[in-house]
Amino acid sequence: MKLYTKVMNKDKLPKWDLESIYSSVDSEEFNSDIKKVYALSKELKEKSKDKTIPLLELIKLRDELRAVLVNVSSYSYTSFSVDTTNPSILSAYSKCEKMESEAQDADTVFLYNIAEREDEFSSPELKDYALFLAEAKECRKHMMSLEEESLANEMLQVSASSWGKLQMTVTAAIKDGDKTLTQLRGLAMSPDREVRKNAYEREIKILKDNEIALAASLNGVKGTTLMLERRKGWKDPIDRSLFASRISHKTLDALISALEDSREMFRDYLKTKAKLLGLEKLEWYDMFAPVGKKSMSYTWEEAKALVTKCYTSFSPEVGAFIKNAFDHNWIDAEAHEGKVGGAYDISFPLKGESRVMMNWEGTYDSVSTLAHELGHAYHDSVVKNYPMSQADYPMTLAETASIFGETNVFQEVLKSATKDEQLPIIEAFVSSCCQVCIDILSRYYFEKSAFEKRKDGDVSPEDFCSLMLEAQENTYGDGLGLKHPYMWAVKGHYYSYGFSFYNYPYAFGQLFALGLFASKDSVDDFPLHYKNVLSMTGRYKAEEVAAAAGCDIESKEFWMKGIKLIATYAEALKEWL
């Protein structure tokens, strides 16, 4: 392994090629598929009311609609996310939101009517759709009248969806001087403490300058969520989240309890990192600072070679998939003005392809992010031949393949590293685990308290900041000095009606993946076993998928196994003190 110090802006970074999906948002094929969504939605609505039509036929029609819908929506989102100010793309994005509302309306009618045909669910031809039908039955319990559901779907496009879009647009566009918010946040990984501190202060300043708009957005989304879920008979937003995640309360309680038990270990790690950096106390802007004498930097080509090699060493089949993703320009890596922050993988079911968006920084963390998102893409490929009703997997299980990929890269890199090289690698791994366990726990605490506060009316920016600081104090504790009161403003997950508690699934995925990884040497033909586990994720509840992998996720002890593995690496860092 080579470690380099380079000027990263000289690195030629790839832009993705979307031509195989659609040529543009103005193309005939793209707009034809939008029309097809409307036509299929109308057909599904009409046929769902006819009880003489076989259920299997209706489900297949719905699967066809979902495939076209996701393909079109994914394209509009990918286009928007890398060019948020383009008027043509903005127009297409809005057009797709209306289309999605129509499709949701049709889906509501479909679910409303098929749930009344429960006596047909046991038909042999429907055995592969058992989970889908069981969930349809549960959805029906939480539906208003069809008229009210139609109104709610329409309302979401001008309420929660618009608020979410505002947050995305604002955070993508705001700048301080020559730096966007995304670029400022990227400076958190600088080896220069003054650079990190300055970037943090500039970030806080521009977020404070925009706090009224961002707080209004969050109030709009959470207010809509509370109102609709109350009307739909959900006891609490967490209940709907658990249903969507396909896990039980018992599983969540076991996971959260294990995370809470891990707090002291991670606080101790943060104190160790402070010492490694020669600091008395770690501040928020120090959390991602590189440690070690060598600056750990990668060119894009080095990262590409490393990630391909690591996946290939695990499985030649998976390695070939990763190589194909690179060779066919599935990845958009360069950070620039108008591009949203963070990273994601997104699939296009009509083409059986995925695309990965990230903001490359040239660090080991960037390499890990690349491996993470390509893990998602591989997962997509495993389920791509299933109908949509059997391919849609929940967030909890979605993170399994991605974090497995991260861990694979970590282990492979560690094997070939010298003692001095191991320090930044191990620290980067523990740092990532700290984010996925402790920062995720703080986000979970924040979202719970934000929902409670929002029940009493609009929440001020100051109160959102207070709730966030309280959550961070409850998790990071004395491991950190200065914290980040505006994390509620930068995490887009909070701003989506459909993804309440888009946080604990990351911790689930991290610890579940570590459990799977730990067992890979004790299972015959583990790559095949792993692929089979991933193939189940759209057709079974999480507890059933875990059982097939030999894991009891309703047990706190299972989750502690992953935490204990992390703890061994956190403890190992003290060797360099």
C-alpha positions in Angstrom: 0.0 0.0 0.0 1.2 3.5 -0.8 0.6 6.6 1.2 0.7 9.9 -0.7 0.6 13.6 -0.1 -0.9 15.2 -3.2 -2.8 18.2 -4.3 -6.2 16.6 -4.7 -7.7 19.2 -7.1 -5.3 17.9 -9.7 -6.9 14.5 -9.6 -9.2 13.8 -12.5 -12.5 12.7 -11.1 -15.3 10.9 -12.9 -18.7 12.1 -13.7 -21.4 9.5 -14.2 -22.8 8.5 -17.5 -26.6 8.4 -17.5 -27.1 8.0 -21.2 -28.0 4.3 -20.8 -30.9 5.4 -18.6 -32.2 8.5 -20.5 -30.4 11.0 -22.6 -31.8 14.0 -20.7 -34.9 15.2 -18.8 -36.1 16.6 -22.1 -35.7 13.3 -24.0 -38.7 11.6 -25.6 -38.0 8.4 -23.7 -38.0 10.1 -20.3 -41.2 11.9 -20.9 -42.8 8.8 -22.5 -42.1 6.9 -19.3 -43.7 9.6 -17.3 -46.8 9.2 -19.4 -46.5 5.5 -18.9 -46.6 5.9 -15.1 -49.8 7.9 -15.5 -51.3 5.3 -17.8 -50.3 2.4 -15.5 -51.6 4.2 -12.5 -55.0 4.7 -14.1 -55.1 1.1 -15.1 -54.1 -0.1 -11.6 -56.8 2.1 -10.0 -59.5 0.7 -12.2 -58.5 -2.9 -12.1 -58.0 -3.0 -8.3 -61.7 -2.4 -7.8 -62.6 -5.4 -9.9 -62.6 -8.5 -7.6 -62.8 -10.9 -10.6 -59.3 -10.0 -11.7 -56.8 -12.5 -10.2 -54.6 -11.0 -7.4 -51.4 -12.2 -9.1 -52.3 -10.2 -12.2 -52.9 -7.1 -10.1 -49.6 -7.5 -8.2 -47.7 -7.9 -11.5 -49.3 -4.7 -12.9 -48.3 -2.9 -9.7 -44.8 -4.3 -10.1 -44.6 -2.9 -13.6 -45.8 0.5 -12.5 -43.3 0.5 -9.6 -40.4 -0.3 -11.9 -41.1 2.5 -14.4 -41.9 4.9 -11.5 -38.6 4.2 -9.7 -36.6 4.4 -13.0 -38.0 7.8 -13.8 -37.9 9.2 -10.3 -34.3 8.0 -9.8 -33.2 9.7 -13.0 -34.8 13.0 -12.0 -33.2 12.9 -8.6 -29.8 12.0 -9.8 -29.9 14.8 -12.3 -31.2 17.3 -9.7 -28.6 16.2 -7.0 -25.6 17.2 -9.1 -27.2 20.3 -10.6 -29.7 21.8 -8.2 -29.9 25.2 -9.9 -30.6 24.0 -13.4 -34.1 25.3 -14.4 -34.9 22.4 -16.8 -33.9 19.8 -14.2 -35.9 21.6 -11.5 -38.9 21.6 -13.8 -38.5 17.8 -14.5 -38.1 17.2 -10.7 -41.3 18.9 -10.0 -43.1 17.1 -12.8 -41.9 13.8 -11.3 -43.2 14.7 -7.9 -46.7 15.1 -9.4 -46.2 11.8 -11.2 -45.2 10.2 -7.9 -48.4 11.5 -6.2 -50.5 10.0 -8.9 -48.7 6.6 -8.6 -49.1 6.8 -4.8 -52.8 7.4 -5.2 -53.1 4.3 -7.4 -51.1 2.3 -4.9 -53.4 3.4 -2.1 -56.4 2.2 -4.1 -54.6 -1.1 -4.8 -53.7 -1.8 -1.2 -57.2 -0.7 0.0 -58.9 -3.2 -2.2 -56.6 -6.2 -2.1 -56.6 -6.2 1.7 -60.3 -7.0 1.5 -59.4 -10.2 -0.4 -57.5 -11.8 2.4 -59.2 -15.2 1.8 -57.2 -15.4 -1.5 -53.8 -14.8 0.1 -53.1 -18.5 0.7 -53.3 -19.3 -2.9 -50.3 -21.4 -4.0 -49.5 -19.0 -6.8 -49.0 -16.2 -4.3 -46.6 -18.0 -1.9 -43.7 -15.9 -3.0 -45.6 -12.8 -2.2 -46.4 -13.8 1.5 -44.5 -10.8 3.1 -45.8 -8.3 0.6 -49.4 -9.4 1.2 -49.0 -9.4 5.0 -47.7 -5.9 4.8 -50.6 -4.9 2.5 -52.9 -6.1 5.2 -51.1 -4.1 7.9 -51.1 -1.0 5.6 -54.8 -1.3 5.2 -55.2 -1.0 9.0 -53.5 2.4 8.8 -55.5 3.9 6.0 -58.0 6.7 6.0 -60.8 6.8 3.5 -59.7 6.7 -0.2 -60.8 10.3 -0.5 -58.7 11.3 2.5 -55.7 9.3 1.3 -55.9 10.9 -2.1 -56.0 14.4 -0.5 -53.1 13.5 1.8 -51.0 12.2 -1.1 -51.6 15.4 -3.1 -51.0 17.5 0.0 -47.6 15.9 0.6 -46.3 17.4 -2.7 -47.0 20.9 -1.6 -46.1 20.5 2.1 -43.5 17.9 3.3 -42.0 17.4 -0.1 -41.6 21.1 -0.7 -40.1 21.7 2.7 -37.6 18.9 2.1 -36.7 20.3 -1.3 -36.1 23.7 0.3 -33.7 22.3 2.8 -31.8 20.4 0.0 -31.7 23.5 -2.2 -30.6 25.9 0.6 -27.8 23.7 2.0 -26.5 23.0 -1.6 -26.5 26.7 -2.5 -25.3 28.5 0.6 -21.7 29.6 0.7 -19.2 31.5 2.8 -16.8 33.3 0.5 -15.5 30.8 -2.0 -16.6 27.7 -0.1 -19.9 25.8 -0.3 -21.3 24.1 2.8 -20.3 20.8 1.4 -16.7 22.0 0.8 -16.5 23.5 4.2 -17.6 20.3 5.8 -15.0 18.4 3.8 -12.3 20.5 5.5 -13.1 18.7 8.8 -10.5 16.1 7.5 -7.7 18.6 7.1 -4.5 17.9 9.1 -4.3 21.6 9.9 -6.3 22.4 13.1 -6.7 26.1 12.2 -8.2 25.1 8.9 -10.6 22.7 10.6 -11.6 25.3 13.3 -12.0 28.0 10.7 -14.2 25.8 8.5 -16.3 24.7 11.5 -16.9 28.4 12.5 -17.7 29.4 9.0 -20.1 26.4 8.7 -21.9 27.4 12.0 -22.1 31.0 10.8 -23.8 30.2 7.5 -26.2 27.7 9.1 -27.1 30.3 11.7 -27.7 32.9 8.9 -30.1 30.4 7.3 -31.6 28.9 10.4 -35.1 30.4 10.0 -35.7 28.8 6.6 -34.2 25.5 7.7 -36.2 25.4 11.0 -39.3 26.2 9.0 -38.5 23.3 6.7 -38.0 20.9 9.6 -41.2 22.1 11.3 -43.1 21.6 8.1 -41.9 18.1 7.6 -42.3 16.9 11.2 -45.7 18.7 11.6 -47.0 16.9 8.5 -45.7 13.6 9.7 -47.3 13.9 13.1 -50.7 15.0 11.7 -50.9 12.3 9.1 -49.7 9.5 11.2 -52.1 10.4 13.9 -54.9 10.4 11.4 -53.7 7.0 10.1 -53.8 5.4 13.5 -50.1 5.1 14.2 -49.3 5.3 17.9 -46.0 7.0 17.3 -43.7 7.9 14.3 -41.3 5.2 15.6 -44.0 2.5 15.1 -44.4 3.4 11.5 -40.6 3.4 11.2 -40.3 -0.1 12.7 -42.9 -1.4 10.3 -41.0 0.1 7.3 -37.8 -1.3 8.7 -39.3 -4.7 9.2 -38.1 -5.1 12.7 -39.8 -5.6 16.1 -39.8 -3.3 19.1 -37.8 -6.0 20.8 -35.0 -5.8 18.2 -34.8 -2.0 18.4 -34.7 -2.0 22.2 -31.9 -4.6 22.1 -30.0 -2.5 19.6 -30.5 0.9 21.4 -29.5 -0.7 24.7 -26.3 -2.1 23.2 -25.5 1.4 21.7 -26.1 3.0 25.1 -23.7 0.5 26.7 -21.1 1.5 24.1 -21.0 5.2 25.0 -18.2 4.9 27.6 -16.0 2.9 25.2 -16.4 5.5 22.5 -15.9 8.4 24.9 -12.6 6.7 25.9 -11.7 6.4 22.2 -12.3 10.2 21.7 -10.0 10.9 24.7 -7.4 8.6 23.1 -7.7 10.5 19.8 -7.2 13.8 21.6 -3.9 12.4 23.1 -2.8 11.1 19.7 -3.3 14.6 18.3 -1.5 16.2 21.2 -4.7 17.9 22.5 -6.1 18.2 26.0 -9.6 17.9 24.7 -11.1 16.9 21.4 -13.5 19.4 19.9 -16.2 18.8 17.3 -13.9 20.0 14.5 -11.2 17.6 15.6 -13.3 14.4 15.2 -12.3 13.7 11.6 -8.7 15.0 11.9 -6.2 12.5 10.5 -3.8 10.9 13.0 -0.4 9.4 12.4 2.9 10.7 11.0 1.9 9.9 7.4 -0.7 11.8 5.6 -3.1 9.2 4.2 -4.2 10.4 0.7 -5.3 8.6 -2.4 -5.7 9.6 -6.0 -8.9 8.4 -7.7 -7.1 5.8 -9.6 -5.5 4.4 -6.5 -8.8 4.2 -4.7 -10.4 2.6 -7.8 -7.7 -0.1 -7.8 -7.8 -0.7 -4.1 -11.6 -1.1 -3.9 -11.7 -3.4 -6.9 -8.9 -5.5 -5.4 -10.6 -5.8 -2.0 -14.0 -6.8 -3.5 -12.3 -9.3 -5.8 -10.3 -10.9 -3.0 -13.7 -11.5 -1.3 -15.3 -12.9 -4.4 -14.3 -12.8 -8.1 -18.0 -12.4 -9.0 -18.4 -9.3 -6.8 -15.1 -8.0 -8.0 -16.3 -8.3 -11.6 -19.4 -6.3 -10.7 -17.3 -3.5 -9.1 -15.0 -3.3 -12.1 -18.0 -3.0 -14.4 -19.3 -0.1 -12.3 -16.0 1.7 -12.8 -15.6 0.8 -16.4 -19.1 2.1 -17.3 -18.9 5.4 -15.4 -21.5 4.6 -12.7 -19.9 7.1 -10.3 -20.1 10.9 -9.9 -17.3 11.9 -7.5 -16.4 15.6 -7.8 -17.7 18.1 -5.2 -18.8 21.3 -6.8 -21.3 24.2 -6.4 -24.9 23.2 -6.9 -24.2 19.5 -6.0 -25.8 18.1 -2.8 -23.5 16.9 0.0 -23.1 13.4 1.2 -23.2 10.2 -0.8 -25.8 7.7 -2.1 -26.5 4.7 -4.3 -29.6 4.6 -6.5 -31.0 1.9 -8.7 -32.7 2.0 -12.1 -34.9 -1.2 -12.3 -35.7 -1.0 -16.0 -32.0 -1.1 -16.8 -30.8 -3.3 -13.9 -28.1 -0.7 -13.2 -27.2 1.6 -10.3 -25.4 4.9 -9.9 -23.2 6.2 -7.1 -23.0 9.9 -6.0 -20.2 11.0 -3.6 -18.1 14.1 -2.9 -14.5 12.8 -3.2 -11.9 14.3 -0.8 -8.9 12.0 -1.5 -8.9 10.6 2.1 -9.2 7.1 3.4 -12.7 8.1 4.5 -13.5 8.8 0.9 -12.2 5.4 -0.1 -14.4 3.9 2.6 -17.4 5.8 1.3 -16.7 4.6 -2.2 -16.6 1.0 -1.0 -19.8 1.6 1.1 -21.9 2.9 -1.8 -20.6 0.2 -4.2 -21.7 -2.3 -1.6 -25.2 -0.9 -2.0 -24.9 -1.2 -5.7 -24.0 -4.9 -5.5 -27.0 -5.5 -3.2 -29.2 -3.9 -5.9 -27.7 -6.3 -8.5 -28.5 -9.3 -6.3 -32.2 -8.5 -6.1 -32.6 -6.9 -9.6 -34.3 -10.0 -11.1 -37.0 -10.2 -8.5 -40.3 -8.3 -9.1 -40.4 -5.0 -7.3 -42.7 -6.4 -4.6 -40.0 -8.9 -3.7 -36.9 -6.6 -4.3 -37.7 -3.7 -2.1 -35.6 -4.1 1.1 -35.8 -2.0 4.2 -33.2 0.5 5.5 -32.1 -1.8 8.2 -31.0 -4.5 5.8 -30.0 -2.0 3.1 -26.9 -1.0 5.2 -25.6 -4.5 5.5 -23.9 -4.9 2.2 -22.5 -1.4 2.2 -20.9 -1.7 5.6 -19.7 -5.2 4.8 -17.9 -3.6 1.9 -16.3 -1.0 4.1 -15.2 -3.6 6.5 -13.7 -5.7 3.8 -11.6 -2.8 2.5 -10.5 -2.0 6.1 -9.4 -5.6 6.8 -7.6 -5.9 3.4 -5.7 -2.6 3.8 -4.7 -3.4 7.3 -3.1 -6.7 6.3 -0.5 -5.1 4.1 0.1 -2.0 6.2 3.2 -1.4 8.3 2.9 -0.5 12.0 3.1 3.2 11.2 0.5 2.9 8.4 -1.9 0.9 10.7 -2.5 3.8 13.0 -4.5 6.1 10.6 -6.3 3.0 9.2 -7.4 1.7 12.5 -8.3 5.2 13.7 -10.4 5.8 10.6 -12.3 2.6 11.1 -13.0 3.4 14.8 -13.9 6.9 13.9 -16.4 5.6 11.3 -17.9 3.2 13.9 -18.2 6.1 16.3 -20.2 8.0 13.8 -22.4 5.0 13.0 -23.0 4.1 16.6 -22.7 7.2 18.8 -23.6 10.0 16.3 -26.5 7.9 15.1 -27.6 7.4 18.7 -27.5 11.2 19.1 -29.6 11.6 16.0 -32.1 9.1 17.3 -32.4 10.9 20.6 -32.8 14.3 18.8 -35.5 13.0 16.5 -37.5 11.5 19.3 -37.3 14.8 21.3 -38.0 16.9 18.2 -41.2 15.0 17.5 -42.3 15.4 21.1 -41.5 19.2 21.0 -43.3 19.6 17.7 -46.5 18.2 19.1 -46.9 21.5 21.0 -46.4 23.7 18.0 -43.6 25.2 15.9 -40.1 24.7 17.3 -37.7 27.7 17.2 -34.2 27.4 15.7 -32.8 28.0 19.2 -34.9 25.1 20.6 -33.8 22.7 17.8 -30.2 23.7 18.6 -30.8 23.0 22.3 -32.4 19.6 21.6 -29.4 18.7 19.4 -26.8 19.7 22.0 -28.7 17.8 24.7 -28.7 14.7 22.4 -25.0 15.1 21.7 -24.2 15.6 25.4 -26.1 12.4 26.2 -24.0 10.4 23.7 -20.6 12.1 23.3 -20.5 13.3 26.9 -17.1 14.3 28.1 -15.5 12.7 25.1 -16.0 16.0 23.3 -15.7 19.6 24.3 -17.3 21.8 21.6 -20.3 20.2 19.9 -22.4 21.0 16.8 -25.8 22.6 17.6 -26.8 22.8 13.9 -26.5 19.1 12.9 -30.3 19.1 12.6 -29.9 21.5 9.7 -27.4 19.6 7.6 -28.8 16.1 7.8 -31.3 15.7 4.9 -32.7 12.6 6.5 -34.7 14.7 9.0 -36.5 16.4 6.1 -38.3 13.5 4.5 -41.8 12.5 5.4 -41.2 9.0 4.3 -38.0 8.4 6.3 -38.7 9.2 9.9 -35.9 7.8 12.1 -33.5 7.4 9.2 -30.8 6.8 11.7 -30.8 3.6 13.8 -30.8 1.5 10.5 -27.2 2.6 10.0 -26.2 1.2 13.4 -28.2 -1.9 12.7 -26.3 -2.3 9.4 -22.9 -1.6 10.9 -23.2 -4.2 13.7 -25.1 -6.8 11.6 -22.4 -6.5 8.9 -19.7 -6.9 11.5 -21.4 -10.0 12.8 -21.6 -11.4 9.2 -18.0 -10.5 8.5 -16.8 -12.2 11.7 -18.4 -15.5 10.6 -17.0 -15.5 7.0 -14.2 -18.0 7.8 -16.5 -20.5 9.6 -19.1 -20.8 6.8 -18.5 -23.0 3.7 -18.6 -20.9 0.5 -19.3 -17.7 2.4 -19.6 -15.5 -0.7 -22.5 -17.6 -1.9 -24.0 -17.7 1.6 -23.7 -13.9 1.8 -25.3 -13.5 -1.6 -28.2 -15.7 -0.5 -28.7 -13.6 2.6 -28.9 -10.4 0.5 -31.3 -12.1 -1.9 -33.7 -12.6 1.1 -33.9 -9.0 2.1 -36.9 -8.0 0.0 -38.9 -11.1 0.9 -38.5 -11.7 4.6 -38.6 -9.7 7.9 -35.2 -8.7 9.3 -35.4 -11.2 12.1 -35.9 -14.0 9.6 -33.1 -12.8 7.4 -30.8 -12.6 10.4 -31.9 -16.1 11.5 -30.9 -17.5 8.1 -27.5 -15.9 8.7 -27.3 -17.5 12.2 -28.0 -14.3 14.2 -30.6 -13.5 16.9 -31.1 -9.8 16.5 -33.7 -9.6 19.3 -30.9 -10.3 21.7 -28.7 -7.5 23.1 -25.9 -10.0 23.3 -25.8 -10.3 19.5 -25.3 -6.5 19.1 -22.6 -6.4 21.8 -20.5 -8.8 19.7 -20.0 -6.2 17.0 -19.4 -3.5 19.7 -16.8 -5.7 21.4 -15.0 -6.1 18.0 -14.9 -2.3 17.6 -13.6 -2.0 21.1 -10.6 -4.2 20.4 -9.5 -1.7 17.7 -10.3 1.3 19.9 -8.1 -0.2 22.6 -5.3 -1.0 20.1 -5.0 2.7 19.4 -3.4 3.2 22.8 -0.3 1.3 21.6 0.7 4.5 19.8 0.4 6.8 22.8 
